[in-house]
Amino acid sequence: MLFRVDPGSPVPLGDQIAASVRGAIADGTVRPGERLPAARALADSLGVNVHTVLRGYQRLREEGLIELRRGRGAVVTGDQSPGRARLLEGVQGLVSEARALGLSDEEVLSLVRSRLAGG
């Protein structure tokens, strides 16, 4: 699995790491049960702080895409489909674009609710 980060991007490095994993799950490159690189090893290879990698992994855990197991590291869960990973990528893109446009959280939620209601 290839991880890339762009230090010049406005997207936080941890979010970029999470996006790499989401994309790999979405396109089937990474499968359920597969282990992700150890945080320290990944941090060294990317030239970032280990806490940056852990923030990215924590985000993925909150999304239900990985499990963090003491002594075993980060493992892709079997519960999530590639479709869910693609959807989460889309949501992250929506949030990033909304922030760039200066929309408030409530404005974004209102737009989403409107679309869900068929508007």
C-alpha positions in Angstrom: 0.0 0.0 0.0 1.3 3.4 -1.0 1.0 6.3 1.4 1.6 9.9 0.2 1.3 13.1 2.0 1.7 16.7 0.7 3.0 18.9 3.5 2.0 22.0 1.4 -1.7 20.9 1.3 -4.2 22.6 3.5 -5.5 19.2 4.4 -4.0 18.0 7.7 -1.4 15.2 7.3 -3.4 12.8 9.5 -6.4 13.3 7.2 -4.2 12.7 4.2 -3.0 9.4 5.7 -6.6 8.4 6.5 -7.6 9.3 2.9 -4.9 7.0 1.6 -6.3 4.0 3.6 -9.9 4.9 2.6 -9.0 5.0 -1.0 -7.2 1.6 -0.8 -10.2 0.0 0.9 -12.5 1.6 -1.6 -10.6 0.3 -4.6 -10.0 -3.2 -3.1 -6.2 -2.8 -2.8 -6.5 -3.4 1.0 -8.9 -6.1 2.2 -10.6 -6.9 5.5 -8.2 -8.5 8.0 -5.1 -6.9 6.4 -2.7 -5.1 8.7 -1.7 -1.5 8.1 2.0 -0.5 8.7 3.0 0.2 12.2 2.5 3.8 13.1 6.2 4.4 14.0 7.4 2.8 10.7 4.9 4.7 8.6 5.8 8.0 10.4 9.5 7.3 9.7 8.9 6.5 6.0 6.7 9.6 5.5 8.9 11.9 7.6 6.1 12.9 9.9 5.5 12.6 13.7 4.1 9.3 14.9 1.2 11.2 16.5 0.2 12.4 13.0 -0.1 8.8 11.8 -2.0 7.9 15.0 -4.5 10.7 14.4 -5.1 9.3 10.9 -5.6 5.8 12.2 -7.8 7.1 15.0 -10.1 8.8 12.4 -10.3 5.5 10.5 -11.2 3.7 13.7 -14.0 6.2 14.5 -15.3 5.6 11.0 -15.3 1.9 11.6 -12.9 1.1 8.9 -10.0 -0.3 11.1 -9.5 -1.7 14.5 -6.6 -0.7 16.6 -5.4 -3.8 18.5 -2.7 -3.6 21.2 0.3 -5.5 20.1 -1.2 -6.2 16.6 -1.5 -2.7 15.3 -4.1 -1.4 12.9 -6.2 -4.0 11.1 -8.9 -3.4 8.4 -12.3 -4.5 9.7 -14.4 -7.0 7.9 -17.6 -5.2 8.6 -17.1 -2.4 6.1 -17.6 -2.6 2.4 -15.6 -0.8 -0.2 -18.8 1.2 -0.9 -18.8 2.6 2.6 -15.1 3.6 2.2 -16.0 5.4 -1.1 -18.9 7.2 0.6 -16.7 8.3 3.5 -14.2 9.6 1.0 -17.0 11.6 -0.6 -18.1 13.0 2.7 -14.6 14.1 3.5 -14.4 15.8 0.1 -17.7 17.5 0.8 -16.5 18.8 4.2 -13.2 20.0 2.8 -15.0 21.9 0.0 -17.6 23.4 2.3 -14.8 24.6 4.6 -13.0 26.1 1.6 -16.2 28.0 0.7 -16.6 29.2 4.2 -19.9 27.4 4.9 -20.9 26.7 8.5 -21.5 23.2 9.7 -25.2 24.0 10.0 -25.3 25.2 6.4 -23.7 22.0 5.2 -26.1 19.9 7.2 -29.1 21.9 5.9 -27.9 21.2 2.3 -27.5 17.5 3.0 -30.9 17.3 4.7 -32.5 19.0 1.8 -31.0 16.5 -0.7 -32.1 13.6 1.5 -35.6 14.9 1.6 -35.6 14.9 -2.2 -35.1 18.7 -2.6 
